Amino acid sequence: MEEQPEAFELIEIRKAIRRANKLAFWKNICLVKSVAARFMLQRRKIDSVMYLGLQFKDKKELIAHAWLIADDIQITPKGNINYKEIFSV
C-alpha cells in the first residue's frame, strides 16, 4: 500500500523538477519532466498518474503533451486545458 504524501513534499518535488528543467536543452521537455517526477515519487512510494494528451493547433498541427498529477496536485502542469487525454499510467 502506498503512503499518503504531504502536500508540502509534493510541492517540493514540483519545485525540484522546475529547477532541473532550467538545465534541459532538448525539445520534449514535458515528457522528460513527467518521467523524472514520476521516478522521484516512486522512490518515495507516492502514487501518481501520468497523462499523455494531444491538441490540434490551427487545425493543422498536432501537439503532444505530458503531465503528472499526485494527490490532486499537478507536479508537472497540464497547461492548456484543451489537451485531449489519450493515455494515462
Long-range contacts (C-beta under 8 A, 24 or more apart in sequence): 2-45, 2-46, 2-47, 3-45, 3-46, 4-71, 5-41, 5-44, 5-46, 5-70, 5-71, 7-71, 7-73, 9-44, 9-46, 10-46, 10-70, 10-71, 10-73, 10-75, 11-73, 13-37, 13-40, 13-41, 13-75, 14-73, 14-74, 14-75, 14-76, 16-40, 17-75, 17-76, 30-65, 30-66, 30-67, 30-76, 31-64, 31-66, 33-66, 33-68, 33-76, 34-66, 34-67, 34-68, 34-75, 34-76, 35-66, 37-68, 37-75, 37-76, 38-68, 41-68, 41-70, 41-75, 46-70, 46-71, 47-71, 48-75, 49-88, 49-89, 50-88, 50-89, 51-78, 51-85, 51-87, 51-88, 52-85, 52-86, 52-87, 52-88, 53-78, 53-83, 53-84, 53-85, 53-86, 54-83, 54-84, 54-86, 55-80, 55-82, 55-83, 55-84
